[in-house]
Amino acid sequence: MSSFNVPINQSHINLDTSGVAGFFGGDEAISAMATVHLYHGRRWLGWYNSPGSYTVAKKFGQLANSRFWDGLFPGPNLTPAETFGLDGKPGPRYWGVLSGTDMPTGHLAYLVVQKAKEVEEIVEVEGRETTPLSVTIVDIKNVTVQHADQAPMMSIHHALLAAIPITISLATCALSAASGDWLAFALILLGVVSSGTSCFVIGSAQLEFVSVKEPAPGTPPADGILLMRNDVVIVRGAEKDINPITKGRFSLRMDGGPEFRRVGLCSLLLLAQFLLQLLFIPQATSFGQIMFISSLAASWAYNSFLSSLEQEKIQVDILWKVLDNPRISKFGLKSRAAQAVFVCLVLSNGVQRPSVDFKPKKILQRFISNDTRVWDIWRDKVAAELENNKEEKSFNLGSTDLRGFGNHDRDLLESLLREAQNAYRGYQEQVHKISDNSHISEKEVPRSDYVQSRV
């Protein structure tokens, strides 16, 4: 069969695209490959001439674990979940105020913190401003947490856009053959095969959700705090439903472990693709090189689109599906003292059972550990007021309570108690949002000037 004549092939132009083939678009290709376990059907849709084969081979070749593969692809042998960014981020410290648990958390608690940062509607509690702080409440009560092993996946609709680079790669491959440039045809086809095979093999791993599903009988509610530098996330719910956040993790069940030889072979194929394209693309015709660049450009654009979807945000969406979309609300506080009082009030909400050992003073001590007479008196007064059963709480001290204080200490103590009072009134304003009992209506809550909403 005769090939059609392409005038540009008569010129002496050489685009020298060999360097583009292996290095250009490597970071985008890695980010795109990292989404292969997050979308339905994504593993079937990698059949396009993707750039960055050398970078991808080096990154994922480190999964293969043996002396041979470690020599070929040196680097740390991470777990599959860590390699694909599904694990490895340290979370904040978790303190279970009712159970007494005090432990570091992992990747899923880190995702909860990222979700808390995304909340745009913040209810501001008025008071004297020292440092802007926040309290985010995640209610994992009255929801049905999924305790299945397999994690839910995102819709296939983003992955279907792969039809564009697949079509362009096959079209440029066919046009190269039609023009008689069989070298460009073979090199584009090699890129399609190596990328598609790698995507299928790597994407065959199953994304799983690992957690402690059956806590010990009689375990108290796991209401607790994820502690950061300035912000606090309160999680409320049963132990078995909080465990996915505090003790759970994403896992990739990949066949062939711990050596993962198939992943090593795919990385070797990508490395061979890089070397062959490096050597032979300069030998192709000008038209063949244009076809090659066109296929790379379309694939790079698609990889860039997948990279822009923000893998962490996708993971947050998957975690929220597992947690059955719990209610989340965020409050802005003006000082550490107000934040500590507000947290005590939120955690005491609904805790009326005698069997639950709730001690506000321990929470106040955790937030503000200053060991001075002013702070000791402040903690004692606030804790005593929070523990009483009066309908209306007052954080004012009498003249006898202030005996022995100098003017400076007296002013400081009165200022701190006003902050506690402001936090209490702000809490009263928003108790309909905070309460475990959703039957409380806004009409039953008196309005005041202590809170305002900020979006």
N, C-alpha and C positions, 0 to 999 in steps of 0.2 A: 504494500500500500504506500503510495507516494505521500510525502508530507507537504503541507502548504508552506509557501515561501514567506518569510518574515523579513522585511527590509532591514530592520535594525541589526539583524545578524550579519549583514554585510559590513557593518562598521567595526572599528577596532576598539570599541568601548568595553572595558572590563570593570564591572561594579565591585569586584572583590568582596563578596558578601560572606566570606568564610568566617570572619570574626563575629559576625552578627549571629550566626547559627547557634553557637553554644553559650554565649555570654549575655546577649541582649535579652531582657525580659525574664531573667532568672528568678528574681524576687517575686514577680507577679505569678510566675509558673508555680513556685512553691506555695504561695498563698492559695492559688486556685486548686492545687492538688490537696491542700489541707481541708478543703470543703467536701471532698469526695464521700466522706462518711456521714455528712449532715443532710444531704438531699436525696430523696427517693430517685433511683434510676441514674444517679450521677456517674456511677462506675461504668455504665454502658456508653457514655457519651464523651469519651476522650480521644476519638479517632480524628485528630487533626494535627497538622505539622506544628507542634508547639515549640517556641523558642526556649532558650535557657536550659537545654538538655544537660549540659555539663554541671550547672549549679544544682539542678534537681537530682542528678545522679549522686553528687557528693553528699547532699543533704540526706536523702532517704537510703543511700547505700550504707549509712552508719547503723541502720536497723539490723542488717545482717551481722550475725554474731559468731565469728570463728576467727582463727588465726589468719586464714586466707583473706576473708573479707575485711578484717581489721587492717591488714596491710594495704589492701586496695583502696579502702575508704576509711582512713584514720579519723578518729574522733570518739566522743563518748557514746557508749551503747545505752541509749535511753530506751524506756518502754515505748511501745507503739503509741499509747495515749500522749506521752510527753513529746514524742517526735512530731505529732500532728497538732500540738498546742491544746490538747484536751485535758491536760493535767500538768501539774508542776508549779502553778502559781500559788504562793503561800497566802492563806487567808488571815483575817484578824483573830485575836484571841476571843474565845467564847467562854462566858461565865454564866452557868445556870444558877440563877438566884434562888430557885426553890430546891433544886436537886444538889447543889453544891459543886457541880462539875466545873472544873477550870482547866481548859485545854486549848492547844493551838488547833487551828482549822486549816483546811486545804483549799483546793481549786474551786469547789462549789460555793463555799462561803465567800470566796473572793468574787465570784460572779454575782452573788446576792448584793455585795457592796457596790458593784458596778451598776446593778439595777437601781439601787437606792440613789446613786448619783444622777441617774437619768430622770428622776422624778422632777417635773418642772413646777408643779403647783405646790408651793410651800406656804403653810399657815404660820405667820409670824406672831410670836407671843411677845407682847410689849414689855419693856423693862429697861433698866440702865444697861447700856451696851459697853461691854469690855472686849469680848472676842465673839465674832459670829460663830455659832455652833448649830448643830441640827440633831434631831431625834427622828429616825424613820421607824415606823411600826409595820412589820410584816406579820399578818394574821394567818396562820396556817391552822385555823379552827373552822369548823363547819365546811371543810373542803374534803375532797376525796383524793388523797395523794396516791399516785400510781406506784406500786411496789413491784412492778414487773421487772424482769432482768433486762429486757431489750428497751433501749431508750427510744422515744419517739423521734421521727425525722421530719424535716421540713418538706414543703410541697415541691413537686418536680418542676414547677413552671419556670424557675430561674435556670435550671439545668437544661431545659429544652432549647434555650437560646444557643446551645452548642451546635445546633443545626446550621448556624451561619458559618462558623469557621470550618465545620466538617464539609459543607458544600463547597466553600471556596478552596479548601485544600484539595478536594477531589477534582474540582474544575481546573485548577492550575496544573494539577498532575496530568489530566487528560489533554490540556492544551499544549503542554510541553511535549507529550508523546506525539500529538498531531503535527507539531512543528518539526519533528524529527530529532528533538533533543532528548534522547533516552537517558542521558546522564542526569539531567534535571528531574526527569520523570521518576527515575529510581530513587534519587535523594529525597524528593518530596514524599514519595510513597514510604520510604524508610522512616521518615519522621512521623507519618501517620500511624504506621504499624507500631513503632516503639512507644509512642505516646499513648495510643489506645490500649496496648497490652499492659503497660505500667499502670494506667488508670484502672483497668479491670482487675488486675491482681491485687493492687493496694486497696482498691475500693471493696474488695470481697470481705474485708474484715467487718465484723459486726460491732456496732456501737452499743455498749451495755452500760447499765446504771447499777453500780455496786453500793450497797448500804446495809446497815444493821436493821433487819426487818422485824425482829422479835425482841424487844427490850425485856429486861427482867420483870417478872410480875410485881405489881405494887409500886412501880417507878412513878414518882410524882411528875406533874407536868414539866415540860422542858423549857418553860418560859425563861428566856435569858437574853444576854446582851452580847453583840459583836462589837468589841471595843476597838476604835481607831484613835487617831491622835486628837481630832476635834469633833468628829461625828460619831454617832452611836446608832446601831441598828438593833431594834428589839424584835426578837422572834417569839411568837406565842403559839403554843400548840402542844399536843401530846408528844411524848418521847419518840414514838415510832415515826411521827410525821416531821419532827425536827431533825432526826438522825440523817436524812438525806443531805441536809445543809451542813451539819457539823461533822459528820463521819462519812458521808457519801463521796463518790468520785465517779467520773466517766472512765470506762475501760474499753479497749479495743481488743476483741477476741479474734486474733489473726492466726490462721493455720500455719503449721511449720515451725512454731517456736520451740526452743529459744533461738535457733539459728536463723530462721527466716530466710532460707536459701532462695526462695522464689523472688523475694524482694531484691536480694543481691543480684540475681540474674537479670531482673528488669533494669536495675541500675547499671549493670554491665552493658546491656543493650543500649541504654541511653548514652553511655560513654562511647560506645562504638559508633552510634549515630553522630555524635559530636566530632569524632576523629575523621570519619568518612566525609562528612560535610565540609570539614576544615580543609581536607586535601583536595576534594574533587569539585566543589562548587566553582572555584575560579576557572575550571576547565570547561564549564558549561557555556552555552551561547548567551549572548546578551539578553535575548528573549527568555531563555530558561532561567537566568538569574532574576529577571523581573518577576517571573511567575513564582520563583522561590521566595523572594522578598514579599510578594503579595500574600502568599499563604502565611508567612510569619506574622505580617502586620495584622491580618484578620484574627489569628490565634492570640496574639499579644493583646488586642483590644478586648477579646472575650475574657482572657485571664485577668486583665485589669478590672473588668466589670465584676468578676467573682471576688477579687481582692477588695473592691470597694464595699462589699456587703458586710465587712467587719465580722470576722469569725467569732469574736467574743460576744457580740450582740446576738448572733445566731445561737450560741451556746446558752446565753441567758434565756432566749425564747424557748429553747428545748427544756431547760430546767423549770421554767414557769409552767410549761405544759405538764411536766411530771408533778409539780406541786398544785395543779388544778387552778392556776391563775389566782393566787391568794390576794386578798385586799392589802393594799400598801398605801400608807399616808405619811406625810413628812411635815415636821414642825421646826421652825426656826427659833432658837433661843439666843439671848443676848449675853449670857454669862455662864460660867461653869457651875456656879451655885444654882442658878435657875434650871440648868440642864439636869443636874443631879436630882432636884426636887421633882421635876417633870417626869423623869424616868421612874422614880419611886411611885408616883401617882399612877402612871400607866401600868406598871407591874402589879400594883395592889388592886387594880380594877378586876373585880370578879373573884378575888381571893378572900373568901369569907369562911372557908372550911377550917375547922380547928386543927385538922390533921396536917395542914400546910404550914410550915415554919417560915413565915415571911418576916424578915427583920430589916426595916428601912435603914437603920443606922449602919448596917454592913454595906449597903449600897452607897450611902453618903460617904462612908469612909473610903470606899473603893474609888470614888470619883475625886474626892478632895481629902488627901491624907495629911494635910498640914496639922502639925502637932503644936498648936498654940491654944491659949485659954479662950480666945475669941471663937476659934473654930470648934473647940470642944463644946462650948456653951451652945453655939449655933446648931451643931449636930444633935445635941441632946434635946433642944427645944423642938427642932423640926421633926425628929424621929418620934418624940412623944406625941406631937400633934397629929402625925400621920397614923399612929397606932390607935388613937382614940376613935370612938364611934360617933362623935358629934357630926351632925349633918353639915354644919358650917365650921370650917377650920380657921383659926386665927393665929398668926405667927408673931404677935406683939408680946413684948416683955414688959412686965411691971417695973416700977421704980426700984423695988427691993431686989429684983433680979439683976439690975445694973449696978448694984452697990459694989464699990471697989474698983470699978473701971475708970480709967482716965477718959478725958474728953475724946481723944483720938480713937481709942478702942471702942468707946460707946458709939461714936458715929459710924465706925466700920460695922459693928454688930447690927445696929439698926438698919444700915444700908443692905446688909446681907439678908436680913429677915424680910425686908421689903421685896427683895428679889424672889425669895421663897413665896411670898404672898402673891406676887405677880404671876409666878409660874402656876400657882394653885388656881388663880382666877382664869388664866389662859386655858388651863386644863378643864375647868368647869365649862368654859365656852365651847370646847370641842369634845365634850364627853360623849356626844351622840356619834362622833366618828371613832372614838377610842374604845367605847364600851364593848364588851363581849355581847351585850344584849342589843341586837339591832332594832328592837321594838321601840327604843327611846327615840322620840321625834324631836325635831328642832323646836317645836312649839313648847316643849317641856323644859327647854334649856334657856335660862335668862341670858339676854344679850348684854354686852358691855363693850368698853373701848379697849379691851386688853389684847385682842387679836385682830389681825388683818391678813387677808389672803394675798399672796404674791405669785404671779405666774411668770 
